[in-house]
Amino acid sequence: KEKEINSVKVDESPLSVGFFFVVSGSMSFTERNTKINRVDWGRQAILDFLRTIKGDNEYFISTFSEPIIHLSDFVNKNETIQILTKNENFSPPKARQTAFYDSVIAGIEKLSKGKNERKVLFILSDGYDNISASNFKKLHKLARENILTVFVLSIYDPNGNNLFMYDSQEKMNKLTKDSGGKAFVLFDLKNTIGYMLS
C-alpha cells in the first residue's frame, strides 16, 4: 500500500544572497512604456522582491562592467534596500566594456563565504561579455562545484541583436538550470515579481 503524504516540508532556513547588476552601456536601453533604463528596472524588481520575502537572510550587492564594485559586504534586508535606492550606486561607467564571466566568478567566490548553508546568486544582465579573461566553460564549472542556486534576470531589448540574445540566453539557461535556478527574460515590469516568485 502506498504511503499517503499529508504535507511537504519547505526549507525556510536563512539564505546568503548575492545581487549582481551589470551597469555597462549595453544595459542602458530605455523601455518605451516605463521611461527607465534596464538597470533601474532591475533595481525596482529586486526592491519589490525583497519587500515580499521574510527570514533572517544576509545579502550583498555588486555592480560590474569592468571592474567589479562591491557596494556592500553581507548585510541585512533593510540595509540592502537602502543601498538599492541610491541612484549614484548604479551610474553607468563611461567605458562600454563588460567582464561578465570574470565578475560572476568573483561573485560566486564571494557568495561562498556567506555564513548560511543555502546560497543564491541573482544576476541582472544581458549576458554580454567582451573583455573577460575567463570564459563560460570556466564559469559553468565553478557554479557546478559550489552549492548555490543561480537566477539570471534578462530584460528584453527589442532593438538588440537577436542572434546574440539567443546565444546568450542559451548559456544563461544552462548556467541556471544546472544549479537548480532559472533564467528569466522579462518583458514587462509589472509582471516581473510574478515571474520571480513563481
LINDA-V930412 format. One record per helix or strand. SS is the DSSP state (H for helix, E for strand). FROM is the first residue (numbers start at 1). LEN is the number of residues. If there is no record, write none. Layout:
ss->SS from->FROM len->LEN
ss->SS from->FROM len->LEN
This chain:
ss->E from->15 len->8
ss->H from->25 len->3
ss->E from->30 len->1
ss->E from->37 len->1
ss->H from->38 len->13
ss->E from->58 len->7
ss->E from->68 len->3
ss->E from->75 len->1
ss->H from->77 len->8
ss->H from->87 len->4
ss->H from->100 len->12
ss->E from->118 len->7
ss->H from->136 len->10
ss->E from->149 len->7
ss->H from->162 len->16
ss->E from->182 len->5
ss->H from->189 len->9
